[in-house]
Amino acid sequence: LPASPSLGITTGRPGAAAGDRLYLIDNRYGGGRALTLNFWMTDYERLRKSAGQAGRLDLLRDYLSLAGVRPVADLRKSGGVRLSCTQVVAFRKGIAKYVAILPEPDCTDSGLVTLNLTTPEYAYDLRAHRALGRVTRASARLVPGEPVLFALLPGPMGRLSVVPAGTSTGPVQVKPGEIIKFAIRLTPRAGAAQESVPDSAVHIEVRNPAGRILDYYGANLPMPNGATEFSVSLALNDQAGVWRVSAREPFSHQTASAAFVVTK
């Protein structure tokens, strides 16, 4: 039923009508365009997880596209079918773009889903920590209630390195109670520009000579412009021997490490 049965046309044209009842009015004025939906959408919640919602979504998608509004990502199930009950959110930070996909718990969108890109980009499955390479299509498997998260970069992830600050060769020797600093960097791979290094983060673990990870020395640090610094403040009773600092980035779980020696 129309929301306003008496609604009529002055300067617009009918986009959808049944007899003298107007359901959709398309009006152009100057360089603009307005669309009046003269019907209620109160039944949409009932239709939303059924095949009946396709017509509503197609209608809105087509008219929004006339204003240059596009979905944040082109995601399809097998056979090119659009997703029907999945939340899709995209955002950008620096050169990196992210697409998050979350099927609702009782959603029928489970199974293989493909993200179609307009141009080739370096894609990463962030939950699997897997590099997908330079692609125009990236695929993952949707499970209701579990998110999929893609990262898209213009170039490949840089090389991760961990170096004791102020040194160039050989393990650094320190004594218990002293502080040792490390520089952690993502550097462009061969042929890539510095601008291809994204703002990222790094997970740091510190192992004692027995190989045990000491959580209280570890950290999760941001890496703006692909760089950060990290310090280990040794206790007075820390064990002598070879220690190791390891850093791991979240895109593909690339890991780098450096050793230092604690002497008595």
C-alpha positions in Angstrom: 0.0 0.0 0.0 1.2 3.5 -0.7 2.3 5.6 2.3 0.3 8.6 1.0 -2.5 7.5 -1.4 -3.2 11.1 -2.4 0.4 11.9 -3.4 0.6 13.3 -6.9 3.2 14.5 -9.4 4.1 18.1 -10.2 7.6 18.2 -11.7 8.6 14.6 -11.1 7.8 11.4 -13.1 6.5 8.1 -11.8 9.2 5.5 -11.2 6.7 2.9 -10.1 2.9 3.1 -10.1 -0.3 1.0 -10.1 -3.1 2.8 -11.7 -3.3 6.2 -10.0 -1.3 5.1 -7.0 2.3 6.3 -7.1 4.9 4.2 -5.3 8.0 5.9 -6.5 8.6 9.4 -7.9 11.8 10.4 -9.7 12.3 14.1 -9.8 15.2 16.0 -11.4 15.9 19.6 -10.7 19.0 21.4 -12.0 22.0 19.1 -11.5 20.2 17.2 -8.8 17.9 14.2 -8.5 15.5 13.2 -5.8 13.7 9.9 -5.2 10.5 9.6 -3.2 9.7 6.1 -1.9 6.0 6.3 -1.3 5.7 3.0 0.5 6.6 1.7 4.0 9.6 -0.6 4.6 8.1 -2.0 7.8 8.0 -5.5 6.4 11.7 -5.5 5.5 12.8 -7.2 8.7 10.6 -10.1 7.7 12.0 -10.1 4.2 15.7 -9.4 5.1 16.8 -13.1 5.4 14.7 -14.4 2.5 14.8 -14.2 -1.3 12.1 -11.5 -1.1 14.6 -8.8 -0.1 16.5 -9.0 -3.4 14.0 -6.7 -5.1 14.2 -4.1 -2.4 18.0 -4.1 -2.4 18.2 -4.0 -6.2 15.9 -1.0 -6.2 18.0 0.9 -3.6 21.3 -0.1 -5.2 20.3 1.0 -8.7 19.1 4.4 -7.6 22.0 5.1 -5.2 24.4 4.2 -8.1 22.9 7.0 -10.1 24.4 9.4 -7.5 27.8 7.6 -7.6 27.1 5.7 -4.3 28.6 2.2 -4.4 29.0 -0.6 -1.9 32.2 -0.4 0.0 33.2 -3.8 -1.5 32.0 -6.2 -4.3 31.5 -9.4 -2.4 29.9 -12.5 -4.0 29.1 -16.0 -3.1 29.6 -18.9 -5.5 27.8 -18.3 -8.8 28.1 -14.5 -8.4 25.3 -14.3 -5.9 25.4 -11.2 -3.6 25.6 -11.5 0.2 22.2 -11.3 1.8 22.6 -11.2 5.6 26.2 -10.2 6.2 27.6 -6.9 7.6 30.4 -5.4 5.5 32.6 -2.6 6.8 35.6 -0.9 5.1 38.1 1.6 6.3 41.4 3.1 5.4 44.5 3.9 7.4 47.4 5.4 5.4 48.0 3.3 2.3 46.2 0.2 3.7 42.6 -0.6 3.1 40.6 -3.0 5.2 37.4 -4.9 4.5 35.7 -6.7 7.4 32.9 -9.2 6.7 30.7 -10.7 9.4 27.8 -13.1 8.6 25.0 -13.0 11.3 24.7 -16.1 13.5 21.7 -17.6 11.5 22.8 -16.3 8.1 22.7 -18.3 4.9 25.8 -16.6 3.5 28.1 -19.3 4.9 30.7 -20.8 2.5 33.2 -19.5 0.1 33.0 -15.7 -0.6 35.0 -13.7 -3.1 36.1 -10.1 -2.9 36.4 -8.6 -6.4 38.9 -5.7 -6.8 38.8 -3.1 -9.5 42.6 -3.1 -9.8 45.3 -5.6 -8.7 46.4 -5.2 -5.1 48.4 -7.1 -2.5 45.8 -8.9 -0.4 46.2 -10.4 3.1 43.8 -12.6 5.1 44.4 -11.0 8.5 42.7 -13.7 10.6 44.6 -16.5 8.8 47.7 -14.2 8.7 48.2 -15.3 5.1 49.5 -13.4 2.1 47.3 -13.9 -1.0 49.7 -12.1 -3.4 48.9 -9.5 -6.0 45.4 -10.3 -7.1 42.1 -9.0 -8.4 40.1 -11.6 -6.4 40.6 -12.7 -2.8 38.6 -15.6 -1.3 37.8 -16.8 2.2 35.3 -19.1 3.8 32.5 -17.5 5.8 31.2 -19.0 9.0 28.1 -17.5 10.7 29.1 -15.3 13.6 32.8 -15.3 12.7 34.5 -12.4 10.9 36.7 -12.4 7.9 39.2 -9.5 7.6 41.1 -8.6 4.4 43.9 -6.0 4.2 44.8 -4.5 0.8 48.1 -2.8 0.0 49.5 -1.2 -3.1 52.8 -3.1 -2.7 54.0 -6.2 -0.8 54.6 -6.1 2.9 58.1 -4.8 3.7 60.8 -6.9 5.4 60.8 -6.9 9.1 64.0 -6.5 11.1 65.0 -6.2 14.7 68.4 -4.6 15.5 69.9 -3.6 18.9 70.1 0.1 18.9 73.5 1.6 18.3 75.1 -1.7 17.0 75.6 -3.3 13.6 77.2 -6.7 14.2 77.2 -9.4 16.8 75.1 -9.9 20.0 75.1 -7.1 22.5 76.4 -7.9 26.0 74.6 -6.4 29.0 74.5 -7.0 32.7 71.4 -7.7 34.9 69.7 -4.4 35.8 70.7 -2.7 32.6 68.4 -1.6 29.7 68.8 -2.8 26.2 67.1 -1.0 23.3 66.0 -2.4 19.9 65.0 -0.7 16.6 62.2 -2.6 14.8 61.6 -1.7 11.1 59.6 -2.6 8.1 61.7 -1.8 5.0 60.5 -1.8 1.4 61.2 -4.9 -0.6 63.3 -4.6 -3.8 61.7 -2.3 -6.3 59.1 -0.9 -3.9 59.0 2.7 -2.7 59.1 3.7 1.0 55.5 4.8 0.6 54.5 1.2 0.2 55.2 0.5 3.9 51.9 0.6 5.9 51.2 1.8 9.4 51.2 -1.5 11.2 51.8 -3.0 14.6 54.2 -5.6 16.0 53.9 -8.3 18.7 57.1 -8.7 20.7 58.3 -11.7 22.7 61.4 -12.0 24.9 62.9 -15.4 25.6 65.4 -16.2 28.4 68.3 -18.6 27.9 66.0 -21.5 28.8 63.8 -20.6 25.9 60.9 -19.5 28.1 58.8 -16.6 27.0 58.7 -13.9 29.6 55.3 -12.2 29.2 56.2 -9.3 31.4 58.9 -8.2 29.0 56.8 -8.6 25.8 54.6 -5.9 24.3 52.2 -5.0 21.4 53.4 -1.8 19.8 52.1 0.4 17.0 54.5 0.9 14.0 53.7 4.3 12.4 55.4 4.5 9.1 56.8 1.0 9.7 59.1 1.8 12.6 59.1 1.6 16.4 61.6 1.1 19.3 61.5 -1.4 22.1 63.4 -1.6 25.4 64.0 -4.5 27.8 64.7 -3.4 31.4 66.5 -6.4 32.9 66.0 -7.4 36.5 69.0 -7.7 38.8 68.5 -11.5 39.2 67.9 -12.2 35.5 69.6 -15.4 34.2 72.9 -15.1 32.4 73.2 -16.5 28.9 71.8 -15.8 25.4 68.5 -14.0 25.3 66.3 -13.4 22.2 63.9 -10.7 21.2 61.4 -11.7 18.5 58.9 -9.4 16.6 56.0 -10.5 14.5 53.8 -8.4 12.2 50.0 -9.1 11.9 49.6 -9.2 8.1 51.4 -12.5 7.3 53.1 -13.3 10.6 56.5 -12.5 9.2 59.0 -12.8 12.2 62.4 -11.3 12.9 64.6 -11.6 15.9 67.8 -10.5 17.5 70.0 -12.0 20.3 71.7 -10.4 23.2 73.9 -11.8 26.0 73.4 -11.3 29.7 76.7 -11.6 31.6 77.3 -11.6 35.4 
